[in-house]
Amino acid sequence: MITAPEFALICSGAFLLVGMLTGIWKYRHMMTSANAEAPYYVNIAHRTSLMYSFATLVLYAMAQHSVWSNTVNFLAVLVSVGFYAAAIGTYVLHGLLRDTDNQLQKPHKLGHAELPSWAIGTFMLGLIVGEVGGAAVLFSGMVLGVIS
């Protein structure tokens, strides 16, 4: 069975690779556009993929030193990286569609469709609770592991 730290390390590597691939995508746009710029969410996808790869390394280290069970640590990592992946996926989708430069601006657009405000609000609340909660669980377990 895979451990929470191993899962975090695998996810960190995956986010790093996505960051590199979106960097190629960004570079391609910069070389072919008249203003030498990539679409807004192509830039965001590139930067956040790289940022989340390093954030996931922090989750890895905290899970390694946490006193909580592997099940608790694994769920905390899973929730955090699940929301990281969902955010990156959203950025990639908006980069492909070139439908907005602010996904939180009303009306919420996805291509030519409008998304209901409650869906965006619910996702953002879940993201906040999931990312902060997952990190808090790992942090508390790591602190207890370090000081004991």
Buried (B, 14 or more C-beta within 10 A) or exposed (E): EEBBBBBBBBBBEBBBEBBBBBBEBBEEBBEEEEEEEBBBBBBBBBBBBBBBBEBBBBBBBBBBBBBBEBEBBBBBBBBBBBBBBBBBEBBBBBBBBEBBEEBEEEEBBBEEEEBEEEEBEEBEEBBEEBBEBBBEBBBBBBBEBEEE
